[in-house]
């Protein structure tokens, strides 16, 4: 058979063990954080009927769907996010889901995007959502969750930025843009501002969205609002009359900050330039950034979607959620030097003395039964080769049992760090390693 | 917008929280077991170039691939298993992978099969493989791993059945069937024996594989060998002459049992009727079954593939692995009543007193900072409604802080099991719940 060139598709990646070991630990931590907040795990299929996914993300999102006909000629697509599948689930199992419902899902999504730094075609999203509450307490809770997710992963320097779609609707009203398609087009251009810069944004607003120069100026002036939450909220209240969409957005933002109270600290701020590109957001919108990686893009994002579930259910059920992009965050942590590659999940190699494979297997079995992780060299090889393997795979100890040790119910243990060699009774081997901190998973 | 009917594709499933909570725990245990055996985590993309996957599984497998053209007109397919992607990875990164290499991968695979009891079109495989060793010590180690994976999941009654493809090749030689395509066709029919029964198997062997009646009889007589490993091995040695493929297979089987020694016990046995349908196996083959669910099919399977990596590498690198089908196992455990649905991951609901949302959020924040998992009711609602929510979502305790308690730095805690209500100082709340076993993840 002709050799097939081993390769991966553009925008897709293999995670080899040195990165996958800490990535695994990150994913486990994330699930623990979700559970600490009482979020319940959910899993949905990678493939959905195409019509479940279309009409929710906007035109641009839809061109990025991996779609095809399956063996039964059904139109199907790989999921683009975890929010639309959640909306489907909530609508599909009304009697099995108690509202308000908080769920998390950690799973890959697929988007045929142009690959770029920190942007992949397959990436794992870690989503937490609260469904069935219109109350800003839910929106505030997700800010808490966002911060704890990042902190539990060892990220200390980050900003969670909040805005509200209604504030942007208010702005559109102010400058005389009708709600609907025109508004959504402008929001999507605004969403690209950090990526494409002010000049290109202004050009698109003029040429693609048809805004006049004074309208463009008004947009920039608005987005550029700086200051603490209180002063921005004050300004919004002045700008938007009572009863307007903009005022409602401002009041909702104020409510979120009121519930967060002092805990908001300096890592939560209002940023009116956040727009989010997806169609389904209706209220609060979030983004979170690594402070030390400007221009890297958001590692977490989300928002409120009070009309998405209604598409599947007939009646609206409100929802709000955040999504942590673990793979982009991982890239960021590597760039920042905050993530260290690792070579091993087991600190011990059981070396096999010639002709003693069954005894070596028994020693490994004993250690594992005692909760000590170990690798056994799979086969016969010169001892020097096996010791080199221990070294190359990052082992701390080597255990070996030759005929003499076996006869006396002993093994030899070599500490590769100190070079010290000891003879230890097989009976006491688990205790020996437990005392040296070798027990437990990585 | 017209309502879209919420539904999932045939053969695909949503895992709602009551099943997903214990499933999550199973997946976490599985990863810990792999790590205890020193297996390193790996992750590969869901989508591969089509030619990476074709030509390895056999004709039947190939018809089950979900394949399509992506946006760049590339022929791509969803992965069918985790073994072929591993073979690609080993060939692709020779300088980054130290042989012998043991890796695990826990990930979904996709097969457009006819859905049936315990058979799905998307299911998670948990694979452990040892690459770079021809030694039967590796094959024996995987038997150990298979048993520990099942035991760690609480499965006590199972059988790991072993055979060797070379023994079947020996049988084919004996009855005069040439190696290659004809042999593989017969193996695939034999593989279906437990599913389709003896009569249908005999018919297929005659009509599709062209065997004579005496050949069919010889096949059944061979497959039906019963007894302990020693007596089956003795019989194989008598049947197959020194230097034949059949004898090599028998010797390899004997070597695996020699390394397992007494530990093999009664839950490992030789079963010559195991064939495995996949083309790539060359030696040892494994299957494991739940003793109490006859006819349910294998929950774990695998084997040795010494020529698969060569397709990508040019030179052969031996490999052997097992794959645990967590989703079929989960179905089995549910059928056996060994898996209990769960409603909650957090034992506490923080109830929100009207107008006191910021205080309630602060109490939740405090508990979580102390490692106590809690849910907070997301919004304002009548206390009765919030208590009912606690009950419906399986909470053990409710915490509430009204204005009086807040003024005194206290909260009320109600134990929903005993009905007892206590007033507890906010400062001591974490300790209060830790003492009652509420800390830690589920």
Interface residues (C-beta under 8 A of the other chain):
Chain A: X1 X3 X4 X5 X6 X7 X8 X9 X10 X12 X13 X14 X15 X16 X17 X18 X20 X21 X23 X24 X28 X31 X32 X35 X36 X37 X38 X39 X40 X41 X42 X43 X44 X45 X46 X47 X48 X49 X51 X52 X55 X66 X68 X69 X70 X71 X72 X74 X76 X78 X88 X89 X91 X92 X93 X96 X97 X98 X100 X102 X103 X108 X110 X112 X122 X130 X133 X134 X135 X137 X138 X140 X141 X144 X148 X258 X259 X260 X261 X263 X311 X312 X313 X314 X344 X345 X346 X349 X352 X357 X358 X360 X361 X362 X364 X365 X368 X371 X372 X373 X374 X375 X376 X377 X378 X379 X380 X389 X392 X393 X441 X442
Chain B: X1 X3 X4 X5 X6 X7 X8 X9 X10 X12 X13 X14 X15 X16 X17 X18 X20 X21 X23 X24 X28 X31 X32 X35 X36 X37 X38 X39 X40 X41 X42 X43 X44 X45 X46 X47 X48 X49 X51 X52 X55 X66 X68 X69 X70 X71 X72 X74 X76 X78 X88 X89 X91 X92 X93 X96 X97 X98 X100 X102 X103 X108 X110 X112 X122 X130 X133 X134 X135 X137 X138 X140 X141 X144 X148 X258 X259 X260 X261 X263 X311 X312 X313 X314 X344 X345 X346 X349 X352 X357 X358 X360 X361 X362 X364 X365 X368 X371 X372 X373 X374 X375 X376 X377 X378 X379 X380 X389 X392 X393 X441 X442
